[in-house]
Amino acid sequence: MIKKIAFFLLFLFLPLLGLYYYTFKYLHESIETPKLLFIPQGSTKRTIVAFKQAGIDLHWFDDYLIKRYGHPQAGWIDIGVKKLSREAFFKKITHAKAALQKVTLIPGETAVIFLESLAKELNLDEQTLKKEFMKQSPYHDGVIFAETYRVPLGIDEKSLISYLVETSLQEHEKLSKEHLQHYHDKEWFEDIVTKASIIQKEAANVDEMPIVSAVIRNRLKKKMKLQMDGTLNYGKFSHIRVSAKKIRDDVSFFNTYKHLGLPPYPVCAVSKEAIRAALNPADVDYLYFVKGKDGKHLFTKSYKQHLRNIK
């Protein structure tokens, strides 16, 4: 009986000892990781999937090993070095946090101007930032939501654009499914978000947004040109006053004085209020509007009344 017990203990002990040494060696292996790492909210398994996408060499059983040190912190993690042991990495992702800075994309601002501002605020290379945006964003504008974002100090251009674009695309898909019960990026961006961007540029306040949306709908339905100044404030022209000369000289499809229909893609960043207005235009038959003395617009369906409003 003693021999049997001894044999059983030996049979049990040797694999456990082997497992211990394997785990010890595995935890002290060196891995490469970005100095700053974004961890999505959710389970440890979801975190590991995100890490693998970031090029970090992890395996399915790391889920159990990480839990020995705690739960991964959601948000930006300051790893500090590019190469460290697995054990040190697991400790970092469950305890460390990055120093964050707020950056704000104002509703109605264009991506070009926002990226120029980001480069100055975060001490990044403007051209690299713009190249990364053109590479990662499906459209030249309207993709990054008009929001305040918290980004880590020291983030590089590629990681910053990846975070802003991916976070925004997830929100676009969520809103589309919430309102349309489906998501098709072409329909969403080239129709809904493009309309929302014009509304964002033209409306004096949130209350006017559904009315401006109705004017866009009504003019498109009648095959009238939109003839809206806001569409000419695209890209680098975001803050340029739209003059008669600008209307004459601009030959792009953003010039809705010359071309029928919507511009090819959004003209600026949009708020959720503008998107809701694009999806739910007011039940009115207005076709014209002009800014009044108080900064708000005077709306009418009559061209004669519109001319009187201008005067």
N, C-alpha and C positions, 0 to 999 in steps of 0.2 A: 504494500500500500504506500509506504514511504517513497519507494522508487517510482511508483506511478505518479505520485504527487510531485516529486522532484522533476520527473520528465515533463509533466504537464506545465509546471512553472517555467521550466527551461524553454519548452515549446512556445509558451506565451511571451516570455521575456525577450527572447532573441528578435522576433519581429518588432516588438515595441522599441527595443534598443536600436534596431535598424531604422525604424521610422523616426525616432528621435534624432539620430545623426543625420538622416536625410533632410529632415526639416531644418535642423541647425545649419547645415551646409547651404540649403536652399535660401534660407532667410538672410544669409550673409553673402549671397551672390550679388554682384554689382549690376544695376540696371540704369538705363539712360531715361531721362524725363525732362520735360520743359521746366525752366526755372519758375515760371508762373503757370498754374494749371487750373482750369475751370472744372468744378465738380457739379453736375446737375443734381437737382433734388430727386430723391427716390431711394430705392433699395441699393444694397451693396452690389448686387448682381448688375443693376443698371449702371452703377458707377464703373464697374470693371469693363463693361462694354464700351463706355465712353473713353476709358483709359486706353483700351486696345485701339480705338479709332484714332487716338492721339499718338499712336506708335509705341506705347509702353508695353513691354513684354510681360504680360500677366497670364495666369491660367485659371481655370474654373475653380480649383480648390483654394485659390487666394481669397475667395469669399469668406471661407471659414477662418483663415489665418488673420485677415484684417479685423474680424470681430473680436479677436483676442485683445486688440488695442483700443477698440471703441467703434464708433460709427463715423464714416466719412463726413467731413464738414461740407455742407452745400455752399457753393460760391467759389470765389477765387482763393487758391492756396499758394502761399509763397514757399516754394520748395527750397529756393536759395542756391542750389547747385544743380548741375546737369547730370551728375553721376553719383549714385549713392547705393547703399545696400537695400535689399527689399525691406528688411526690418525697419531701417531708418525711414524709408519711404512710407511704410504703413503708419508709423508714428506721426509723420508729418501730416498725412492726409486726414488723420483723426484728431489732430490738435492744433495745427498751424492755421493762421489766417493771413491774408495779404492786406497791406495798407491800401485803402480805396479812395478814389477821387470821383466826385460827381461831374458828369458831362451831360449837357442838355441839348437836345435837338428841338428847336422851336417849331411849332406847327406853321407850315407855309414856307419853311426854309428849304433851299435846294441842297442836294448831296454835295455838290462841288464846294459850296460855301461852308457847309458843315465840316467837311474833311479838312479844309484849310484852317478852320478854327481848332479842330482836334489836334492837328499837327503842332500848332502853337501852344495849346494848353498842356499837351502831354509830351512836348519836346520830341516829336516823331518826324520822320522824313515825309514831307508832303507828297512827293512824287511816288514813293513806295506805297504810301497809304492809298493813293488814287488808283495805282496799278492793281493792288490787292482787291480794292472795291470792284473794279471793272471785271476782275477775274472771278470773284465769288458771288457777286450780286446778279440775279437773273435780269434785272432792268437797271437802267442808268439812274433812276430816281423813284421815289415812292416806296421803296422796299423797307428801309429803316424807319420804324415808327417814331413819330414825334413824342418823345418821352425823356425822362431823366434816367440816365444809366450810371451805375456805380462800377467803375473799372479800376483795376489795380495799377498803382504806380510801377513803372518799369515794364509794362506790357509792350510787346512788339507789334508792328503794323499788321502782320498776318493774323495774329491771335485776336487783336482788337476787332478787325473787320469780320472775322469768323464769328466772334461772339455777338456783335451787333446784328449781322445778317441772319444768323441761325435763330437767335432769340426772336427777331422780328418776323421771320417766315413762319415760325411756330404760332405766333399770335395771329398772323394773317389767316393761316389755315383754320385756326380755332374759330375766328370770327366768321369766316365763310361757311363753315359747317353749322355754326349757330344760326345764321340767318338764311342760308341757301340750302342747307342739309347736304352740301357736297363742296368739293374744292377742286377747281380747275384753274391752274395758275394764269393761263392766258386770259380766260374770262374775268378772273378776279382783278388782275392788274391792268389789263388793257381796256376794261370797261368800268368796273366798280371803283377801283382806286384812282383811275385817271379822272373820273367824274368827281370823286372826293377831293382830289388835288385842286381842281378848278374851283370847287366850292370853297375850299380852304383859302385860296387866294382872293376870291371875290366877296365872300360874305363879311359883313361888318362885325357880326357876333354870332354866337351859337344859335340864337333864335331865328336868324335870317337863313341859316344853312338849308333847311328843307324847302324854303321858298326859292333860293337860288337853284337848288336841285331841280325844282319844278320847271324853272325857266329853261334849264339845259334840256330836260326831257321834252318840253313843248317845242323848242326850236328844232331839236333833232327830228322829232316826229313830223314836223312841217317841212323838213329838209331845208331849213334856214341855216345859214352860217352862224356859229355861236357868237363871233365878233366880241370876244372877251379879252380885255387887256391882260388878265392874269396868266393866260396861256403863253404870253410873250415874255413873262418873267421866269423863264426856264433857265436851268444851268447857271452859268456865270452872269446872266442878266437878271438875277433874282431881285436886285435892288435898283435896277435901271428904270427911270420913268419912261413909260410907253408913249412916245411922241408920234405925230403923223409920219415923220420920216422913218421911224422904226417900223411902223406898220407897212410903209411902202417898200422898204429895203429888205425886210426879213422874208426870205423865200422858203424857210423851213415849214414842216407840217405842224409846227406849234403856232403858226400864224393863222388863227381861226377867223381873221378878217378876209383871208384869201382862200382858205381851204374848208370844204365841208367836213362835218363830222368831228370826232374827237382827235386830240393829238395822239401820236403813236404810243406813248406811255406816260405815266404820271409826271407832272411838272414840279412836284415838291413833296416834302414829307407831310403826312396827314395825321390828324387826330382821329380817335374812335368816333367822336361826334360827327366829323365830316363823312366818315364811312357810313354811319347810320343814316345820315341825311341823303347820301347817294342811293342807298337802298330803299329809303322811304320818303320820296319827294312829297311836298305838300299838295293837297287837292285844290290847286288854283290854276287859272288859265293865263297867267302872266307870260309875256314874251320879252319885255324890256325892263331895264332898271338903270337908275343913275343915282350917284351919291348925292344926298341932300346936305344942307348946311350943318346939320348935327352929326354928320359922319355916317348916318344910317342911309339905306337906300329907299328910293321911291319906285315902286313896282307898278306896272300897268300892262294891259293887253293891247292898248291902242297906241299906234305910232304917233298920232296927233297929240295925244296926252303925253306921250314920252317927250316929244319936242317941247311942249309947254313946261314939263318938269325940268328939262335941261335949262331952259331960260330962267 
